[in-house]
Amino acid sequence: MKIPVAKPYLDAQDAQNAYDTILTGWVTQGPKVQEFEEKFAQYTGAKYAVAVSNCTTALHLAMIVAGVGEGDEVICPSMSYIATANCIRYVGAKVVLAEVNPETYNIDLQDVIKRITPKTKAILIVHQIGLPADIDAFASLCKEKGITLIEDAACAAGSAYKGGKIGSHSDLVCFSFHPRKVITTGDGGMITTSRQEYADRLKLLRQHGMAINDRVRHESTTVVLTDHLELGYNYRMTDIQAAVGIKQLEKLDWIIAERRKIALQYHQAFADITTIRLPIEQEGYFSNYQSYSVYLKPEFPINRDELMQKMLDEGISTRSGVMTTHRETAYRAYCAGIILPVSEDACDRSIILPLYVPMTQEEINFVIETFKKICLPKNDIL
């Protein structure tokens, strides 16, 4: 492949030519990053994948290429990690928080419909702890209203919806490779898209808007000077991270199969306990079980926080349910007066149990036995 060489200066036409060159797709960040992108796109069924430093930066760039900015509104669930809402504010748009379905914890379609206004630019759905949201329903709504659908798939690598891997359904799907996710690169993110113009601009934006990237310059046998074509960011993934990601991706299906085996054991062990509600997985939805969240009904014998402490006293670390953004200190003034009772109840009454690979059978049994011992009188187990 011949590498284009820039002149010692760039006038307006040179800059346009450089930008056009980027759009031909010859610019890559590094050999391992490029390989990881190609393999992730192939795995998900997407046309393109763009690696970035983490999922928050992925969401930020998705907002930019979708054209979201000052004066726009974006609807998203409050029940999600705070980065979901933050990325909307990064571009100066207004965060419009919506309710979730009480059984799936995914964003509620009917509640979203009520919140659409002429200023709505996008809907940001979240595949909560690995369970896909109803993509088709939201895609249909967005098409009808002329707005953009963006998927926060931070927890959903390897999950599937109606037979297709998450990442293949929409124009902007954002993944996380944080250590808590099903596969990790230490930290890192990926954006999948079906649109080449999105992929090209995402690659430009992740590297300071640089017309010619470091790899091209370092590999050139002649002096290469470059230009920066627009305001960009240092959102790059390193080749070291990508090399880890390639190996992790090779194991993804096996990891998910193992996680689902553990989830099934929890299902079976807790199925007859009437004071809790277990995760559900509707027909056509395939979860990677990034987390296993149990909802404690009002009649549960102790409160959630007491349960978490008792589990910790026994040597088992748990987590509280997915946070609600509107009740975080950083959002209280911004969201003054907002009440989302379904999200608040789901957050306050749910607990996330340990689920990881490799988790030994002894550890699984210990979690199950301890959970039952702490919370359930014998006559509560049928």
N, C-alpha and C positions, 0 to 999 in steps of 0.2 A: 504493500500500500504506500503510495507516495504521500509524503507529509507536506501540506502547503506551508510555505515560509512567508512570514510577514515582512513587509518593508521596514526600514528603520523609523518610519513615521507612519501615521494613519490619518488620512484626511477623511472627510465625510463618506466618500465613496468606498475608501478602504474599509472603514468601519462597517458599512453595509455589506460589503463583500465578505468580511469576516463573520458577520452574523449569519449571512446566507450559507457560509461554509458549515457553521455549526448545525444548521438545519438539515444538512445532508447526512448528518449522523456520524461523521468521522471522529468527532471529539469524544474521547473516553477519559475516565479519571485515572484508572490504573488497571492492570491486567486482571487482578483478582476481583476488583470491584465489578469490572465488566462481566467477568465470568459468573459472579454471584447474581448479578442482575439478569443475565440471560437464563440462568438455571431457575431463578425464582419466577420469572415470567412464564417459562415453560411449565413449571410445577403448578402454578395457579391457573394457567390457561389465558393469561393476559397477553396482550401484544407487546407491551413494554413494561419494564420495571426500572425504577431509578432509586439507587441507594443513597441514604442520607444519614446524618449523625444520630438521630433518634426519631421517635414517632411524633413528638411535639414539633420538631422542625418540619417533618413531613406534612403535618396538618397545617402549619403556617404557610408553607409553599403551596399547598393545595388551595388555600384561601386566595392566595395571590393569583395563581393561574386561572382560577374560576372567576376572577374579576371582582371579588368582594372587597369593599372599601368603605370609606366614610359615608354615612347616611344609609347604609344597607343594614338589613336585619338577617340573622341566621338563627334558625331554630335548632336546638339540640336538647338532649335530656339533662336535667340537673344531676340525676343519679349516674355519675360517671366520674372518672378521675378529673381533677380540676383542669388539666391540660386541654380537655375537649373544649371547654368554654374559653380558656385563655387564648387559644389560637385565633378565635374570632375577634377578640379585643386587640390582638396584636396588629390587625389591619384596620383598626378604627371602626369596626362595625359593631352593632348592638347585639348582645346575646339575648335571645328569647328562649327561656327555659320551659321545657315541656314535661309532662308526666310520663310514667312508664306503666307497662302492663304489670299487675301485681304478681303474676305467676312466672313470667319470663324475665322481668326487669328490663326489657327492651322498650324503646320509645313507643308511645301509644299513638297510633295513627289518627284516631278521632280527636284526641287532644291537640295534636299538631295542626289539624285542619282548622280548628278554632283560632289558632294563633297566627295564621297566615294573613299578611297585610300587603298592600301594594309595595312596601319596602322590602319584602322578603326576597332575598337574593339566593339563598341556599338552605337546604335542610341537611344537617349533619347527624346521621344515625350512628349508633354505637352497637357493636355486636358484643353484648354484655358478657363478660368473663368467658367468652368463647362460643356462646350460643348466638347464631345468626339472627338478626332482625329480619322482618318481612321486606326484603329488598324489592320484590316486584310491586308490592302495594305502594311503597314510597316512590319508586321509579315512575309508576303510572301517575301519581299525584304531581310529581315534579314536572313531568311532561305536560300535563294538563295546565299547570300554572305557569309554565315557562321559567322554572327555577332550576338550580343545579343541585344534584344529589351528590353528597360526599360521604364516604364510609370511614368511620373510625374503627379500624380492624386491629387495633393495638393488641388485643388478646386473641385474635381469631386466625392466626396462621395455621393452615391445615383444616380448619372448619369448612363445612360445605353447606350449600343452600340449593335445594331442588336439583341435586346431582352435579352441580358445578362448584368448584373450589371458590372460597371467598377470595376476591381479587380479580375475578373474571366478569363480574356483572355490571360494574359501573366505570365511569371515566376517571374517578379519583378515589383510590382506596389506600388507606394509610396503615402500615404495620409497625409493630415494635419488636425489637430484639433485646429488650431490657432483661436483666438476669431473672426476673420473676416470670418471664414469658415461657412458652412451650419450647422454643429454641432461642438461643441468645448469641450475640456477638460481643458480649461484655456490655455494650450498649450499641444502639444502632436502629435504623429504621428503613422502610422501603415504601415507595409509592408505586402502585400499578395503575396503568391506564390503557385505554384502547385508542387514544389519540396521539399521533406522532407529534403534533405541535405542542401538546402538553409535555410530553417526555423531553423534547428538545429544550423547551424553556425551563423546565425543572432542573435539567443538567446545567444550564447556564446560571440559574439563580443560586444553586447550591455552592458555587465556586466563585463568589464575589462578582458575578456577571462577566467573568473573564472570557475574552474572545478566543484565546488559545490557552489550553490548560498546561499545568506543569509537566505532565508526561510528554506531551507533544514537544514542548520546548527542550526538555532534557534529552529527548531522543534525536533531536535534529542535529545534522552535521554542519549547519550554518546558523549564524546568529538569528534568533527569533525575538522580535519585540512584539508586544501585544497591547491590547486596549481593553477597557472595561466598558461594556455596552449599556449596562443599566445597573441600578442599585441592586447588589446581590448580597449574599450571606456566606459565612463560613460554616456550611452545613454538610461538609463532606464526610463520607465514610472512608476509613483508611483501608489499605490493602490487607493489613494484618487482621482487622476485623472481618473483612470479606472472606479471607481464607478460612477463618473459624466458621463463618456463616455457611460456606459451601459444604463443609463437613457436617455441620448441624442439619442442614437441609436434607442431606442424604439419609439422616436418621429420623426425619420428622414423622413419617407415617408409622414407623415402629414406636416412637415415643408416644404418639397419640393412641395407638392400640393399647399400650401399657397403661396409659392414664385412664382409658375407658374401662379397663379391667378393674382398676382400683375403684373407680366411680360405681361400677356395677356391684362391687362388694359392699360399698356404703349403702347403695339402694336396697340391696337384699337385707342387710343387717338392720336398717332403720325403717323398713317398709311398714311394719305394723305399729309404729309409734304414732299415736293419734294426735299428739300435741305439737308435731312439727310438720312442715311441708318441704318435700324434697325437690330438687331441680327437675324440670320437665324437658322433654325433647320431642317436639311435634313431628309428625310425619313430614318428610322432606327437609328436615333440619338436622344437621350433623354437627355436634359440638366436639371441640378438642379437649373439653374439660380443663381449661386453663386454671379454673378454680372450682371448688365444690362448695356451694353456698346452701346452708340450711336455714329455713325461716322458722322462727319460734312463734307459735300461735299464742294468743293472749293467755290461754289456760296453761301454758308451759310453767312448770313449778318454780323456776327461778328466773331472774332477769338475765339478759344477754351478757352484760358486763360481768356479772357475778360468775356466770358459766365460763367466760373466757379466763377469769382469774383462777378459778378452780382447775381448769384444764392446764393452765400454766404451772400451777403448784404441783401438778403431777408430771411436769416435764414436757407438756405438749403446747406448742405455740399455735395460736389461732389468730384470725384477723376479724375485725368487725366487718359488717356488710359494706358494700360499695358506698362511697361518700355521696352526699348531696351538696353540690357546689353552692347553692344559694344560702346555705347555713354556715359556710366557711367565713372566717373573719375577713378575708380579702374581698368577699362578695356581699357582705351583709348590707352595707350602704348602697351598693349598686343594685341589689335585689330587694330593697326595702319594700315590705308589704306582700312579697310573694310567698304563697303557701302552697305546697304541693304535698298533700296528705298521703298519697299512695307511695311516693318516693321516700318521704320521711319515715313512714312506717316500715317499708322494706329495708331501709338503711338501719334503723334502730333495732329491728327485731331479727336480723340475720347474722349468722356467724359462718366464717369460711374455715373449713377443716383442712388439715394438711393433705396435700396430694402432690406427689412429685415422683420423678423417675431418676434414680432407682429408689423405690420405697419397698422395704422388705415386708414379707408376710407377717413377721413378728411385729413390725411397726404398725401395719394396717390393723392387726388384731388389737394392739394396745390402744389405738385411737378409738376403735369401736367399743371396746370394753370399758374404757375410761369414760367416754361420753355417756354410756348407759348407766354406769355406776354413780356418776355425779348427779345426773338430772332426773333419772326415772325410777320412781318407786316400782316395785315388782308388779303391782297390779295395773300399771300403765302399759305394760308390754303384753300384747295379746298372744 
